[in-house]
Amino acid sequence: MQLQEHNFKLIILKIGIILYFLLPSFCYSQSSLHYDTSNLINGNGIAFFINSVGKNFGFATFQNNNLHGKFYFIDTLGSYALSGELKCDSNCMNNSSGIKVKYRNSQSPDTLTWILDSSLYLTIFKNTPRTIISTESVIVPQSIAGTHPELNFGFGNPAVVPIGKWQRLDLKNKYVFVEFHFDECGNPTLTKYFNLDGTILNEFKFETRQKGKRQW
């Protein structure tokens, strides 16, 4: 019952974003942007989001070459921004079924071993010129990061999760129109929608089904 209620709230939440705020998903597209990591020292520091001509669209904090710390992103139209904090924590990752495969490449007689997610195994080794010697079922950490369903943003690493309070800001009207609250593994606990005057339009509370793990 709690699971059904949780899923129903997520559906209502997403519909609310689409119908009320009319925020197109492409506003948060990262396809035309990349990180400028020239300021990082030994994988630590601030990297800026820039486009092909060097225009700045926010920043992300890195620690040991992973996203970890303050995060601020402006959509490519300059209308909205996303602000919060990220944590890189492999303990939040879920485990999935995987394959340990021993194989040979056509270019080399050496036997190689690769442990990978089952879906990746099917993608990579289906209709492949590699010679498969043996396979073995194993448990592997989550390998696909995916897009965060509330933030509509992907962080490229399944160990990277949003934590604490996040805000989606309307830069043209200068107000926070959605406020997200996440637990220690990026799962939503509370989401608030605001009117232009700062009063609460609506809010949704969520219960974590499995503490200490991603649910997305």
Secondary structure, 3 states (H helix, E strand, C coil): CHHHHHHHHHHHHHHHHHHHHCCCHHHHCCCCCEEECCCCECCEEEEEEECCCCCEEEEEEEECCEEEEEEEEECCCCCEEEEEEEEECHHHCCEEEEEEEEEECCCCCCEEEEEEEHHHHHHHHCCCCCEEEEEEEEEEECCCCCEECCCCEECCCCCEEEEEEEEEEECCCCEEEEEEEECCCCCEEEEEEECCCCCEEEEEECCCCCCCCCCC
